[in-house]
Amino acid sequence: MADNFNFELVSPERLLLSEMVTEVVIPATEGEMTVMAHHAPTMTTIKPGVVSVRSAGGQKKDYVVFGGFADILPTGCTLLAESAIPVEDLSRDELDRRIDAAKAELDDAEHHEHKSKLEQFIMELSHLSGVVRKD
């Protein structure tokens, strides 16, 4: 049986989750990562995607994050999200609004590096359409 560790999911708006868990799967920019107790200390950036959390009681809960950072220690993990919501609360309209805002910013972007980052961000947001609830 896997050991438990403390996981916190924090956005600027609120603390979404703070509890003991057995594993967390995060969408790190270098690829999906599974974090478990006793993980090597790591800090990584997060891309838009789904964070899957398995609680100490065995329940699974998914959250959509729109970027951020994860600080991983052997005793816990804190994910500081730019924005985050439970998967069941993400509507098609909300996702489309975020994609449209990124496209508008892309249209106004002047620097190549900024344009490339925005194009990547739009692609990652588009991949989230499979987890959006149907209205």
LOROSE-718020 format. One record per residue (C-alpha): residue number from 1; x, y, z; residue in one letter. Coordinates in pm, whole numbers, padded with zeros to 5 digits. Layout:
N
R    k       x       y       z  r
R  NUM       X       Y       Z  A
...
! end
This chain:
135
R    k       x       y       z  r
R    1   00000   00000   00000  M
R    2   00133   00344  -00093  A
R    3   00230   00593   00174  D
R    4   00030   00913   00212  N
R    5   00162   01265   00170  F
R    6   00014   01613   00192  N
R    7  -00106   01774  -00131  F
R    8  -00226   02130  -00174  E
R    9  -00379   02280  -00487  L
R   10  -00385   02658  -00464  V
R   11  -00504   02920  -00710  S
R   12  -00505   03299  -00664  P
R   13  -00879   03278  -00597  E
R   14  -00876   03005  -00331  R
R   15  -00734   02691  -00177  L
R   16  -00902   02415  -00378  L
R   17  -00763   02115  -00195  L
R   18  -00547   02038   00106  S
R   19  -00546   01674   00213  E
R   20  -00351   01355   00250  M
R   21  -00324   01166  -00079  V
R   22  -00149   00858  -00218  T
R   23  -00069   01001  -00562  E
R   24  -00109   01306  -00782  V
R   25  -00065   01312  -01160  V
R   26   00032   01658  -01283  I
R   27   00068   01799  -01637  P
R   28   00426   01921  -01612  A
R   29   00559   02113  -01911  T
R   30   00817   01839  -01974  E
R   31   00552   01565  -01959  G
R   32   00300   01410  -01726  E
R   33   00440   01332  -01378  M
R   34   00311   01103  -01107  T
R   35   00400   01226  -00759  V
R   36   00399   00987  -00465  M
R   37   00531   00999  -00109  A
R   38   00910   01020  -00078  H
R   39   00945   01180  -00424  H
R   40   01277   01349  -00491  A
R   41   01266   01726  -00437  P
R   42   01159   01885  -00765  T
R   43   01017   02212  -00888  M
R   44   00845   02216  -01225  T
R   45   00623   02437  -01435  T
R   46   00271   02320  -01514  I
R   47   00097   02345  -01851  K
R   48  -00280   02357  -01898  P
R   49  -00421   02014  -01829  G
R   50  -00582   01782  -01579  V
R   51  -00447   01713  -01230  V
R   52  -00567   01375  -01102  S
R   53  -00563   01327  -00726  V
R   54  -00606   00994  -00547  R
R   55  -00702   01059  -00185  S
R   56  -00580   00851   00107  A
R   57  -00929   00696   00112  G
R   58  -00897   00585  -00251  G
R   59  -01130   00840  -00416  Q
R   60  -01014   01004  -00739  K
R   61  -01078   01371  -00810  K
R   62  -00974   01567  -01121  D
R   63  -00902   01938  -01154  Y
R   64  -00828   02147  -01461  V
R   65  -00530   02380  -01424  V
R   66  -00429   02658  -01661  F
R   67  -00058   02673  -01585  G
R   68   00149   02730  -01275  G
R   69   00426   02565  -01071  F
R   70   00457   02253  -00857  A
R   71   00690   02229  -00561  D
R   72   00751   01863  -00475  I
R   73   00919   01743  -00156  L
R   74   00948   01392  -00009  P
R   75   00676   01487   00243  T
R   76   00435   01671   00016  G
R   77   00348   01859  -00299  C
R   78   00211   02209  -00347  T
R   79   00072   02306  -00686  L
R   80   00040   02681  -00733  L
R   81  -00195   02717  -01028  A
R   82  -00249   03031  -01231  E
R   83  -00612   02922  -01232  S
R   84  -00779   02592  -01139  A
R   85  -01128   02443  -01113  I
R   86  -01279   02099  -01060  P
R   87  -01323   01922  -01395  V
R   88  -01700   01903  -01351  E
R   89  -01717   02284  -01322  D
R   90  -01542   02355  -01655  L
R   91  -01800   02442  -01919  S
R   92  -01755   02460  -02294  R
R   93  -01827   02835  -02277  D
R   94  -01553   02892  -02018  E
R   95  -01298   02697  -02221  L
R   96  -01396   02877  -02542  D
R   97  -01368   03213  -02362  R
R   98  -01013   03130  -02250  R
R   99  -00914   03014  -02601  I
R  100  -01062   03330  -02758  D
R  101  -00875   03551  -02509  A
R  102  -00547   03375  -02591  A
R  103  -00615   03411  -02966  K
R  104  -00683   03783  -02922  A
R  105  -00356   03821  -02733  E
R  106  -00180   03627  -03010  L
R  107  -00317   03868  -03271  D
R  108  -00163   04160  -03079  D
R  109   00168   03988  -02996  A
R  110   00476   04137  -03158  E
R  111   00765   03920  -03040  H
R  112   00823   03578  -03193  H
R  113   00889   03411  -02855  E
R  114   00564   03547  -02710  H
R  115   00372   03432  -03018  K
R  116   00522   03082  -02990  S
R  117   00423   03055  -02623  K
R  118   00070   03171  -02699  L
R  119   00035   02922  -02985  E
R  120   00148   02642  -02751  Q
R  121  -00095   02763  -02483  F
R  122  -00386   02765  -02732  I
R  123  -00298   02412  -02844  M
R  124  -00291   02289  -02482  E
R  125  -00626   02456  -02410  L
R  126  -00773   02294  -02721  S
R  127  -00670   01951  -02591  H
R  128  -00888   02012  -02285  L
R  129  -01205   01993  -02495  S
R  130  -01225   01620  -02423  G
R  131  -01273   01677  -02049  V
R  132  -01530   01958  -02074  V
R  133  -01881   01882  -01956  R
R  134  -02152   01900  -02216  K
R  135  -02396   02185  -02155  D
! end
